[in-house]
Amino acid sequence: MKCPNCGKDIKENGVNYCPRCGQSLEVGDSISRVTKIKIEYDEAKRNENGWGIAAIIFIICGLIGVPFIHLLGLPPLIIGLVCLAFALHYGEKAKKLKNQL
């Protein structure tokens, strides 16, 4: 048996907890852990997509506004870059969560 949390091979039968990390080895507990990770992964992907769309919209608005009205184009560009940073953050979080599944 392998610990679902740390991956340690457990050779003893009838052990309820991992000797390395203390993770419960009960079937119901590991299912709820996987379900929790799946929910967090789905939320991270939604946030990544939402922030990415917002970034695209603000950056396009900023690029359209810069040539015509110089000062009005800068705030949307800055907001778009901030949104892009959030999208990248949630993308990394989703990638880490997917590796745990």
A tleap script that builds the chain and sets N, CA, C and O, in Angstrom:
source leaprc.protein.ff14SB
mol = sequence {
  NMET LYS CYS PRO ASN CYS GLY LYS ASP ILE
  LYS GLU ASN GLY VAL ASN TYR CYS PRO ARG
  CYS GLY GLN SER LEU GLU VAL GLY ASP SER
  ILE SER ARG VAL THR LYS ILE LYS ILE GLU
  TYR ASP GLU ALA LYS ARG ASN GLU ASN GLY
  TRP GLY ILE ALA ALA ILE ILE PHE ILE ILE
  CYS GLY LEU ILE GLY VAL PRO PHE ILE HIE
  LEU LEU GLY LEU PRO PRO LEU ILE ILE GLY
  LEU VAL CYS LEU ALA PHE ALA LEU HIE TYR
  GLY GLU LYS ALA LYS LYS LEU LYS ASN GLN
  CLEU
}
set mol.1.N position { 0.845 -1.171 0.000 }
set mol.1.CA position { 0.000 0.000 0.000 }
set mol.1.C position { 0.891 1.235 0.000 }
set mol.1.O position { 1.969 1.233 0.594 }
set mol.2.N position { 0.433 2.289 -0.670 }
set mol.2.CA position { 1.147 3.555 -0.718 }
set mol.2.C position { 0.325 4.617 -0.025 }
set mol.2.O position { -0.900 4.644 -0.142 }
set mol.3.N position { 1.007 5.499 0.703 }
set mol.3.CA position { 0.328 6.623 1.350 }
set mol.3.C position { -0.151 7.590 0.267 }
set mol.3.O position { 0.634 7.963 -0.605 }
set mol.4.N position { -1.434 8.010 0.301 }
set mol.4.CA position { -1.936 8.938 -0.719 }
set mol.4.C position { -1.380 10.345 -0.562 }
set mol.4.O position { -1.467 11.151 -1.489 }
set mol.5.N position { -0.807 10.651 0.602 }
set mol.5.CA position { -0.302 11.995 0.854 }
set mol.5.C position { 1.165 12.143 0.485 }
set mol.5.O position { 1.527 13.046 -0.269 }
set mol.6.N position { 2.032 11.246 1.019 }
set mol.6.CA position { 3.476 11.397 0.817 }
set mol.6.C position { 4.074 10.334 -0.100 }
set mol.6.O position { 5.228 10.463 -0.509 }
set mol.7.N position { 3.318 9.289 -0.434 }
set mol.7.CA position { 3.788 8.268 -1.352 }
set mol.7.C position { 4.652 7.181 -0.732 }
set mol.7.O position { 5.190 6.342 -1.454 }
set mol.8.N position { 4.800 7.176 0.599 }
set mol.8.CA position { 5.624 6.159 1.261 }
set mol.8.C position { 4.988 4.780 1.107 }
set mol.8.O position { 3.781 4.614 1.286 }
set mol.9.N position { 5.822 3.793 0.771 }
set mol.9.CA position { 5.354 2.406 0.714 }
set mol.9.C position { 5.168 1.889 2.136 }
set mol.9.O position { 6.080 1.970 2.960 }
set mol.10.N position { 3.978 1.358 2.416 }
set mol.10.CA position { 3.660 0.843 3.743 }
set mol.10.C position { 3.449 -0.655 3.602 }
set mol.10.O position { 2.522 -1.109 2.931 }
set mol.11.N position { 4.315 -1.402 4.239 }
set mol.11.CA position { 4.288 -2.859 4.088 }
set mol.11.C position { 3.436 -3.545 5.149 }
set mol.11.O position { 2.971 -4.666 4.945 }
set mol.12.N position { 3.229 -2.871 6.287 }
set mol.12.CA position { 2.445 -3.491 7.363 }
set mol.12.C position { 0.964 -3.475 7.001 }
set mol.12.O position { 0.460 -2.488 6.465 }
set mol.13.N position { 0.272 -4.567 7.297 }
set mol.13.CA position { -1.176 -4.630 7.092 }
set mol.13.C position { -1.879 -4.158 8.353 }
set mol.13.O position { -1.354 -4.309 9.456 }
set mol.14.N position { -3.053 -3.592 8.194 }
set mol.14.CA position { -3.843 -3.158 9.326 }
set mol.14.C position { -3.420 -1.825 9.907 }
set mol.14.O position { -3.886 -1.452 10.984 }
set mol.15.N position { -2.553 -1.100 9.228 }
set mol.15.CA position { -2.117 0.213 9.702 }
set mol.15.C position { -3.145 1.241 9.249 }
set mol.15.O position { -3.531 1.259 8.080 }
set mol.16.N position { -3.589 2.095 10.166 }
set mol.16.CA position { -4.607 3.089 9.844 }
set mol.16.C position { -4.034 4.446 9.466 }
set mol.16.O position { -4.717 5.261 8.847 }
set mol.17.N position { -2.762 4.695 9.842 }
set mol.17.CA position { -2.135 5.983 9.563 }
set mol.17.C position { -0.739 5.768 9.006 }
set mol.17.O position { -0.071 4.793 9.350 }
set mol.18.N position { -0.302 6.671 8.148 }
set mol.18.CA position { 1.039 6.600 7.573 }
set mol.18.C position { 2.063 6.907 8.668 }
set mol.18.O position { 1.919 7.904 9.376 }
set mol.19.N position { 3.104 6.061 8.821 }
set mol.19.CA position { 4.111 6.325 9.844 }
set mol.19.C position { 4.975 7.551 9.531 }
set mol.19.O position { 5.574 8.121 10.443 }
set mol.20.N position { 5.051 7.970 8.264 }
set mol.20.CA position { 5.875 9.129 7.907 }
set mol.20.C position { 5.140 10.452 8.119 }
set mol.20.O position { 5.656 11.344 8.793 }
set mol.21.N position { 3.941 10.583 7.550 }
set mol.21.CA position { 3.260 11.880 7.578 }
set mol.21.C position { 1.999 11.905 8.447 }
set mol.21.O position { 1.469 12.979 8.730 }
set mol.22.N position { 1.516 10.739 8.870 }
set mol.22.CA position { 0.334 10.701 9.725 }
set mol.22.C position { -0.988 10.732 8.978 }
set mol.22.O position { -2.044 10.802 9.607 }
set mol.23.N position { -0.956 10.682 7.645 }
set mol.23.CA position { -2.181 10.686 6.842 }
set mol.23.C position { -3.011 9.443 7.142 }
set mol.23.O position { -2.477 8.338 7.241 }
set mol.24.N position { -4.319 9.633 7.287 }
set mol.24.CA position { -5.212 8.508 7.492 }
set mol.24.C position { -5.230 7.642 6.236 }
set mol.24.O position { -5.263 8.154 5.116 }
set mol.25.N position { -5.207 6.335 6.434 }
set mol.25.CA position { -5.210 5.404 5.305 }
set mol.25.C position { -6.580 4.769 5.105 }
set mol.25.O position { -6.715 3.804 4.353 }
set mol.26.N position { -7.587 5.303 5.770 }
set mol.26.CA position { -8.953 4.822 5.600 }
set mol.26.C position { -9.415 5.174 4.184 }
set mol.26.O position { -9.087 6.243 3.670 }
set mol.27.N position { -10.169 4.283 3.563 }
set mol.27.CA position { -10.620 4.492 2.185 }
set mol.27.C position { -11.493 5.735 2.083 }
set mol.27.O position { -11.331 6.517 1.146 }
set mol.28.N position { -12.395 5.935 3.003 }
set mol.28.CA position { -13.282 7.098 2.964 }
set mol.28.C position { -12.528 8.400 3.091 }
set mol.28.O position { -12.891 9.391 2.456 }
set mol.29.N position { -11.464 8.418 3.917 }
set mol.29.CA position { -10.674 9.636 4.082 }
set mol.29.C position { -9.914 9.980 2.815 }
set mol.29.O position { -9.819 11.153 2.454 }
set mol.30.N position { -9.369 8.979 2.131 }
set mol.30.CA position { -8.612 9.269 0.914 }
set mol.30.C position { -9.539 9.724 -0.205 }
set mol.30.O position { -9.142 10.539 -1.038 }
set mol.31.N position { -10.765 9.213 -0.239 }
set mol.31.CA position { -11.723 9.655 -1.251 }
set mol.31.C position { -12.090 11.110 -1.003 }
set mol.31.O position { -12.165 11.896 -1.947 }
set mol.32.N position { -12.320 11.480 0.249 }
set mol.32.CA position { -12.676 12.867 0.528 }
set mol.32.C position { -11.498 13.796 0.228 }
set mol.32.O position { -11.708 14.940 -0.175 }
set mol.33.N position { -10.265 13.323 0.416 }
set mol.33.CA position { -9.077 14.123 0.098 }
set mol.33.C position { -9.004 14.368 -1.409 }
set mol.33.O position { -8.739 15.488 -1.844 }
set mol.34.N position { -9.237 13.322 -2.205 }
set mol.34.CA position { -9.209 13.458 -3.663 }
set mol.34.C position { -10.338 14.384 -4.116 }
set mol.34.O position { -10.141 15.208 -5.010 }
set mol.35.N position { -11.506 14.257 -3.513 }
set mol.35.CA position { -12.636 15.122 -3.861 }
set mol.35.C position { -12.312 16.577 -3.547 }
set mol.35.O position { -12.624 17.465 -4.340 }
set mol.36.N position { -11.690 16.827 -2.401 }
set mol.36.CA position { -11.322 18.190 -2.024 }
set mol.36.C position { -10.319 18.772 -3.013 }
set mol.36.O position { -10.450 19.926 -3.420 }
set mol.37.N position { -9.328 17.990 -3.401 }
set mol.37.CA position { -8.332 18.466 -4.364 }
set mol.37.C position { -8.996 18.750 -5.708 }
set mol.37.O position { -8.680 19.744 -6.362 }
set mol.38.N position { -9.919 17.874 -6.121 }
set mol.38.CA position { -10.627 18.074 -7.389 }
set mol.38.C position { -11.433 19.371 -7.368 }
set mol.38.O position { -11.441 20.108 -8.354 }
set mol.39.N position { -12.108 19.656 -6.260 }
set mol.39.CA position { -12.885 20.894 -6.133 }
set mol.39.C position { -11.958 22.102 -6.196 }
set mol.39.O position { -12.262 23.077 -6.882 }
set mol.40.N position { -10.825 22.049 -5.486 }
set mol.40.CA position { -9.870 23.159 -5.514 }
set mol.40.C position { -9.282 23.340 -6.910 }
set mol.40.O position { -9.064 24.468 -7.352 }
set mol.41.N position { -9.024 22.226 -7.608 }
set mol.41.CA position { -8.498 22.291 -8.977 }
set mol.41.C position { -9.508 22.975 -9.901 }
set mol.41.O position { -9.146 23.862 -10.674 }
set mol.42.N position { -10.775 22.559 -9.819 }
set mol.42.CA position { -11.811 23.159 -10.667 }
set mol.42.C position { -11.936 24.657 -10.401 }
set mol.42.O position { -12.091 25.447 -11.333 }
set mol.43.N position { -11.869 25.045 -9.127 }
set mol.43.CA position { -11.962 26.459 -8.767 }
set mol.43.C position { -10.759 27.238 -9.322 }
set mol.43.O position { -10.917 28.343 -9.839 }
set mol.44.N position { -9.578 26.664 -9.212 }
set mol.44.CA position { -8.373 27.332 -9.726 }
set mol.44.C position { -8.459 27.508 -11.238 }
set mol.44.O position { -8.075 28.555 -11.759 }
set mol.45.N position { -8.967 26.482 -11.959 }
set mol.45.CA position { -9.101 26.598 -13.415 }
set mol.45.C position { -10.122 27.679 -13.791 }
set mol.45.O position { -9.906 28.438 -14.736 }
set mol.46.N position { -11.235 27.746 -13.046 }
set mol.46.CA position { -12.226 28.792 -13.322 }
set mol.46.C position { -11.623 30.177 -13.101 }
set mol.46.O position { -11.825 31.089 -13.903 }
set mol.47.N position { -10.874 30.323 -11.994 }
set mol.47.CA position { -10.237 31.614 -11.717 }
set mol.47.C position { -9.202 31.963 -12.779 }
set mol.47.O position { -9.103 33.113 -13.206 }
set mol.48.N position { -8.433 30.966 -13.201 }
set mol.48.CA position { -7.431 31.205 -14.249 }
set mol.48.C position { -8.110 31.695 -15.526 }
set mol.48.O position { -7.657 32.660 -16.142 }
set mol.49.N position { -9.186 31.036 -15.920 }
set mol.49.CA position { -9.896 31.425 -17.140 }
set mol.49.C position { -10.527 32.812 -17.016 }
set mol.49.O position { -10.451 33.620 -17.941 }
set mol.50.N position { -11.144 33.080 -15.877 }
set mol.50.CA position { -11.788 34.383 -15.675 }
set mol.50.C position { -10.794 35.536 -15.688 }
set mol.50.O position { -11.010 36.547 -16.357 }
set mol.51.N position { -9.706 35.378 -14.943 }
set mol.51.CA position { -8.678 36.427 -14.916 }
set mol.51.C position { -8.013 36.567 -16.281 }
set mol.51.O position { -7.654 37.675 -16.678 }
set mol.52.N position { -7.842 35.464 -17.003 }
set mol.52.CA position { -7.244 35.526 -18.335 }
set mol.52.C position { -8.118 36.306 -19.308 }
set mol.52.O position { -7.619 37.115 -20.091 }
set mol.53.N position { -9.419 36.060 -19.254 }
set mol.53.CA position { -10.345 36.792 -20.129 }
set mol.53.C position { -10.344 38.274 -19.783 }
set mol.53.O position { -10.326 39.124 -20.674 }
set mol.54.N position { -10.364 38.586 -18.482 }
set mol.54.CA position { -10.321 39.991 -18.054 }
set mol.54.C position { -9.030 40.656 -18.529 }
set mol.54.O position { -9.042 41.804 -18.972 }
set mol.55.N position { -7.918 39.925 -18.434 }
set mol.55.CA position { -6.634 40.479 -18.875 }
set mol.55.C position { -6.675 40.815 -20.365 }
set mol.55.O position { -6.237 41.888 -20.779 }
set mol.56.N position { -7.203 39.891 -21.165 }
set mol.56.CA position { -7.276 40.123 -22.617 }
set mol.56.C position { -8.124 41.350 -22.923 }
set mol.56.O position { -7.739 42.188 -23.739 }
set mol.57.N position { -9.276 41.457 -22.272 }
set mol.57.CA position { -10.184 42.585 -22.525 }
set mol.57.C position { -9.515 43.905 -22.156 }
set mol.57.O position { -9.536 44.850 -22.946 }
set mol.58.N position { -8.916 43.981 -20.955 }
set mol.58.CA position { -8.304 45.237 -20.519 }
set mol.58.C position { -7.087 45.598 -21.372 }
set mol.58.O position { -6.891 46.767 -21.706 }
set mol.59.N position { -6.284 44.620 -21.720 }
set mol.59.CA position { -5.102 44.910 -22.536 }
set mol.59.C position { -5.516 45.401 -23.924 }
set mol.59.O position { -4.918 46.343 -24.444 }
set mol.60.N position { -6.525 44.782 -24.529 }
set mol.60.CA position { -6.997 45.242 -25.845 }
set mol.60.C position { -7.560 46.660 -25.738 }
set mol.60.O position { -7.282 47.507 -26.587 }
set mol.61.N position { -8.351 46.916 -24.694 }
set mol.61.CA position { -8.895 48.278 -24.515 }
set mol.61.C position { -7.764 49.288 -24.333 }
set mol.61.O position { -7.813 50.394 -24.873 }
set mol.62.N position { -6.746 48.898 -23.568 }
set mol.62.CA position { -5.612 49.795 -23.361 }
set mol.62.C position { -4.848 50.044 -24.636 }
set mol.62.O position { -4.447 51.175 -24.908 }
set mol.63.N position { -4.637 48.992 -25.433 }
set mol.63.CA position { -3.892 49.166 -26.690 }
set mol.63.C position { -4.669 49.997 -27.701 }
set mol.63.O position { -4.079 50.745 -28.481 }
set mol.64.N position { -5.982 49.866 -27.687 }
set mol.64.CA position { -6.806 50.684 -28.593 }
set mol.64.C position { -6.793 52.141 -28.131 }
set mol.64.O position { -6.777 53.053 -28.959 }
set mol.65.N position { -6.802 52.364 -26.822 }
set mol.65.CA position { -6.872 53.726 -26.293 }
set mol.65.C position { -5.558 54.476 -26.333 }
set mol.65.O position { -5.572 55.705 -26.404 }
set mol.66.N position { -4.431 53.803 -26.292 }
set mol.66.CA position { -3.133 54.487 -26.229 }
set mol.66.C position { -2.866 55.369 -27.445 }
set mol.66.O position { -2.459 56.516 -27.256 }
set mol.67.N position { -3.066 54.917 -28.658 }
set mol.67.CA position { -2.748 55.795 -29.801 }
set mol.67.C position { -3.639 57.032 -29.902 }
set mol.67.O position { -3.213 58.067 -30.413 }
set mol.68.N position { -4.867 56.922 -29.418 }
set mol.68.CA position { -5.807 58.024 -29.592 }
set mol.68.C position { -5.793 58.987 -28.407 }
set mol.68.O position { -5.715 60.204 -28.572 }
set mol.69.N position { -5.871 58.417 -27.225 }
set mol.69.CA position { -5.889 59.252 -26.023 }
set mol.69.C position { -4.855 58.645 -25.082 }
set mol.69.O position { -5.149 57.676 -24.382 }
set mol.70.N position { -3.685 59.189 -25.061 }
set mol.70.CA position { -2.543 58.574 -24.388 }
set mol.70.C position { -2.803 58.242 -22.925 }
set mol.70.O position { -2.481 57.137 -22.487 }
set mol.71.N position { -3.364 59.148 -22.171 }
set mol.71.CA position { -3.561 58.911 -20.739 }
set mol.71.C position { -4.674 57.912 -20.455 }
set mol.71.O position { -4.616 57.198 -19.454 }
set mol.72.N position { -5.683 57.847 -21.311 }
set mol.72.CA position { -6.794 56.924 -21.068 }
set mol.72.C position { -6.441 55.478 -21.398 }
set mol.72.O position { -7.134 54.562 -20.956 }
set mol.73.N position { -5.393 55.261 -22.155 }
set mol.73.CA position { -5.006 53.907 -22.503 }
set mol.73.C position { -4.162 53.219 -21.451 }
set mol.73.O position { -4.128 51.989 -21.400 }
set mol.74.N position { -3.481 53.979 -20.611 }
set mol.74.CA position { -2.580 53.373 -19.632 }
set mol.74.C position { -3.274 52.623 -18.497 }
set mol.74.O position { -2.847 51.516 -18.166 }
set mol.75.N position { -4.326 53.176 -17.884 }
set mol.75.CA position { -4.957 52.410 -16.791 }
set mol.75.C position { -5.483 51.036 -17.207 }
set mol.75.O position { -5.275 50.070 -16.474 }
set mol.76.N position { -6.159 50.908 -18.359 }
set mol.76.CA position { -6.583 49.555 -18.748 }
set mol.76.C position { -5.404 48.616 -18.985 }
set mol.76.O position { -5.500 47.424 -18.692 }
set mol.77.N position { -4.292 49.133 -19.513 }
set mol.77.CA position { -3.101 48.290 -19.699 }
set mol.77.C position { -2.570 47.789 -18.362 }
set mol.77.O position { -2.222 46.616 -18.227 }
set mol.78.N position { -2.510 48.673 -17.383 }
set mol.78.CA position { -2.015 48.291 -16.059 }
set mol.78.C position { -2.949 47.278 -15.419 }
set mol.78.O position { -2.501 46.276 -14.862 }
set mol.79.N position { -4.251 47.542 -15.500 }
set mol.79.CA position { -5.231 46.598 -14.942 }
set mol.79.C position { -5.130 45.255 -15.667 }
set mol.79.O position { -5.225 44.202 -15.036 }
set mol.80.N position { -4.939 45.285 -16.972 }
set mol.80.CA position { -4.796 44.052 -17.740 }
set mol.80.C position { -3.577 43.244 -17.320 }
set mol.80.O position { -3.641 42.017 -17.253 }
set mol.81.N position { -2.471 43.917 -17.036 }
set mol.81.CA position { -1.271 43.217 -16.576 }
set mol.81.C position { -1.465 42.605 -15.192 }
set mol.81.O position { -0.963 41.517 -14.912 }
set mol.82.N position { -2.191 43.305 -14.336 }
set mol.82.CA position { -2.500 42.747 -13.011 }
set mol.82.C position { -3.387 41.509 -13.157 }
set mol.82.O position { -3.167 40.499 -12.490 }
set mol.83.N position { -4.378 41.594 -14.022 }
set mol.83.CA position { -5.244 40.438 -14.274 }
set mol.83.C position { -4.438 39.268 -14.838 }
set mol.83.O position { -4.685 38.113 -14.489 }
set mol.84.N position { -3.490 39.564 -15.695 }
set mol.84.CA position { -2.634 38.527 -16.255 }
set mol.84.C position { -1.811 37.846 -15.160 }
set mol.84.O position { -1.623 36.630 -15.175 }
set mol.85.N position { -1.325 38.646 -14.212 }
set mol.85.CA position { -0.560 38.075 -13.098 }
set mol.85.C position { -1.430 37.124 -12.275 }
set mol.85.O position { -0.971 36.055 -11.873 }
set mol.86.N position { -2.681 37.509 -12.026 }
set mol.86.CA position { -3.598 36.634 -11.295 }
set mol.86.C position { -3.877 35.357 -12.084 }
set mol.86.O position { -3.920 34.269 -11.510 }
set mol.87.N position { -4.065 35.486 -13.391 }
set mol.87.CA position { -4.326 34.306 -14.231 }
set mol.87.C position { -3.151 33.343 -14.175 }
set mol.87.O position { -3.350 32.132 -14.073 }
set mol.88.N position { -1.929 33.862 -14.242 }
set mol.88.CA position { -0.744 33.008 -14.157 }
set mol.88.C position { -0.632 32.339 -12.791 }
set mol.88.O position { -0.249 31.173 -12.694 }
set mol.89.N position { -0.967 33.079 -11.738 }
set mol.89.CA position { -0.932 32.516 -10.379 }
set mol.89.C position { -1.896 31.335 -10.263 }
set mol.89.O position { -1.522 30.270 -9.773 }
set mol.90.N position { -3.129 31.526 -10.714 }
set mol.90.CA position { -4.113 30.452 -10.619 }
set mol.90.C position { -3.781 29.294 -11.556 }
set mol.90.O position { -4.124 28.147 -11.267 }
set mol.91.N position { -3.119 29.581 -12.670 }
set mol.91.CA position { -2.675 28.513 -13.558 }
set mol.91.C position { -1.635 27.619 -12.894 }
set mol.91.O position { -1.679 26.396 -13.030 }
set mol.92.N position { -0.698 28.238 -12.173 }
set mol.92.CA position { 0.311 27.458 -11.444 }
set mol.92.C position { -0.336 26.647 -10.322 }
set mol.92.O position { 0.032 25.496 -10.088 }
set mol.93.N position { -1.295 27.251 -9.637 }
set mol.93.CA position { -1.989 26.535 -8.561 }
set mol.93.C position { -2.734 25.329 -9.123 }
set mol.93.O position { -2.708 24.249 -8.532 }
set mol.94.N position { -3.401 25.513 -10.269 }
set mol.94.CA position { -4.133 24.401 -10.882 }
set mol.94.C position { -3.171 23.289 -11.299 }
set mol.94.O position { -3.484 22.107 -11.157 }
set mol.95.N position { -1.997 23.670 -11.816 }
set mol.95.CA position { -1.014 22.680 -12.244 }
set mol.95.C position { -0.527 21.849 -11.048 }
set mol.95.O position { -0.390 20.630 -11.151 }
set mol.96.N position { -0.269 22.512 -9.923 }
set mol.96.CA position { 0.172 21.793 -8.724 }
set mol.96.C position { -0.910 20.864 -8.197 }
set mol.96.O position { -0.620 19.740 -7.786 }
set mol.97.N position { -2.162 21.329 -8.207 }
set mol.97.CA position { -3.265 20.496 -7.744 }
set mol.97.C position { -3.478 19.294 -8.663 }
set mol.97.O position { -3.783 18.196 -8.197 }
set mol.98.N position { -3.316 19.507 -9.964 }
set mol.98.CA position { -3.500 18.390 -10.906 }
set mol.98.C position { -2.451 17.325 -10.674 }
set mol.98.O position { -2.738 16.139 -10.833 }
set mol.99.N position { -1.243 17.716 -10.304 }
set mol.99.CA position { -0.183 16.750 -10.018 }
set mol.99.C position { -0.490 15.927 -8.771 }
set mol.99.O position { 0.027 14.819 -8.625 }
set mol.100.N position { -1.323 16.449 -7.868 }
set mol.100.CA position { -1.690 15.722 -6.662 }
set mol.100.C position { -2.787 14.699 -6.909 }
set mol.100.O position { -2.988 13.796 -6.097 }
set mol.101.N position { -3.499 14.832 -8.024 }
set mol.101.CA position { -4.592 13.898 -8.334 }
set mol.101.C position { -4.057 12.581 -8.856 }
set mol.101.O position { -4.835 11.678 -9.166 }
savepdb mol mol.pdb
quit
